[in-house]
Amino acid sequence: VIPPPVIHIEGYSEDSISFSLKMTTNIKVSGYVVNIYWTFDSHRQEKRTLVIEGEKSIQKVANLTAHTPYEISAWAKTELGDSPLSFVHVVTGGTRPVSPSLKAKAINQTAVECSWTGPRNVVYGIFYATSFLELYRSPHNSTTSAHNATVLVQRDEQYLFLV
């Protein structure tokens, strides 16, 4: 039986998490697959995947959001197959940024100008869809460090937007 890997939180800050991975077995490990999950505005779950080579590993994941709950899951790739998943939860430090105030205005039948307020020197995600279900499961999206973006849409549709 292949045991799940041990994920140990080494430390965290307002924009990063450091963790170590190891196995408590003599089975040869070739690497790990790690998923980091967080929820965006309670509508959209985000995920970042890391593929890590080697038996032991300390990783630092940066560009995270302050005071946000993250779930880290990992499994090991071994000579006998994949291990079961293990999970840890951690909340980054600091104060969560205020949600941006979004305004969306149709320019014509296929373009919408989105603008918002918020801090400088950060990356914003623009998510849009024709239904709440699509907005949650598979929205159209783009990123920018600006405070506005023009989004191209299909004509004769109504859209929901999040920044």
N, C-alpha and C positions, 0 to 999 in steps of 0.2 A: 504494500500500500504506500502510495506517495503522499506524504503530508503536505499541507499548504505551507507556503513560505511565511516567515515571520517578518512583519513590517513594523519597524520601530521608528517613531517620530524623534528625530535628533534635535529639531528645533524649528521655530517658525517666527516670522515677522509679519508686518502688515502686508507685504507683497510677495512672500516666498515661504516655502515649506521644504525642509531637509528631512530625508528619511533614509533608513538603511533596510536592505533586504538580505535575508539569509535563510538557509534551509537547515533543519535539525535532523539530517539524515546523511548517510554515506552515499546516496545515489548521486551520480554525476549530473551537475546542473550546467546547461549550456547558456542559459539566460533567463530573463523575466519579461513578461508583458505587464505593464502597469497602466491602469486607467484612472484618471483623476476627474471626478464629476462635481459639478456645482449647478445650482439652479439660478437662472437669470430671471428676475422679476416674477417669479412663481409661474411663469408661462412656458419657459424654455429651459430644458436641461442641457447643459454644455458638457463636453468631454474633451480631454486631451489624452492621447495615448503615447506612451513611451515604450520602445523596444530596447531592452538593455542586454548587452552581451556579458557573459562571465558569471562566476559563481557567487561572489559577494559584491555588494554594490552599495555605495552611498550616493544619493541623488539629491539635487537641489532643483526645485521647480520654481521659476520666477514669473514675474508679470501677472501676479494674482491680485485679487481685490481685497482690500482691508475689511476686517470683521465679517468674513464670509465663511459659512460652513463648507468644507470640502470632504468628499469621500474618496479614499484611495483604495483601489482593489488591485491585487496582483496575483499572478500565477507563475509557476516556474516551468520552464521547458527542460525536461530531463531526458536521459538516455532511455527511460522506460515509458515516456509519454508526458503529457501535461499534468501538473498537480491540480488539486482543487483550489478555488479562490480563497484569499483571505482579505479582510477589510479592516480599515481604521478610519476614524473620523477626526477631523481637526478643524478648529476655527482660527483663521488668521487674526493677528492682533490689529490694533489701531481702531479707527473710526470709519465706518462704512461711508463712502462718498454719497452725497445727496443725489437722488435720481434726477437726470436732466429733464428740463421742461421742453417738450417737443411741440413744434407747430408744423403741420403738413399742409401745403397749398398746391392745388393742381395748376400746372403751367399750361397744359393742353390735355388731349385725351390719352396720351401715353407717357406723360412725364409729371412727376410730383417733386416739388422742392421741399425738402425737409430741413428744418433748422432747429437748434436747441441751445440751451444754456448749460454750462457746466465747467469744471476745471480745465485748465490748459495742460498740455504735455501729457495727455492720456489718449488711449485708443478707444474709440466708440464703435459699437456694433449697431447697425441698422437692420432690423428684422421686419419683414412685411409679408402678408398673406391675405387671402380672400376670406378666411374663416379663422375662428379661434382654434379649432382643431389643427388646421394647417399651420397656424402660427406656433403651436406647441410642438407639433411633430416634425415638420420639415419646411420652415419658412425660407423665403428668399432672403439673402443677407449680404451685406458688405461691411467693410470696416474703413474708418478714416480717423485721422487725428484732428480734422477740421471740425467746425461747429455747424456745418451744413453739407448737404449732398443732394444731387438730383438723381431720383430713382426712376428707372424706366419700367412701366407697367403695361398690362394688356388693356386695350380699350374696352369700354362697356362693362367694367368690373368695379366693385367697391373693395377697398383695401384697408386693413388694419396695420398700423405701424407702431413699432417699439424702438427706442434708442437706449 
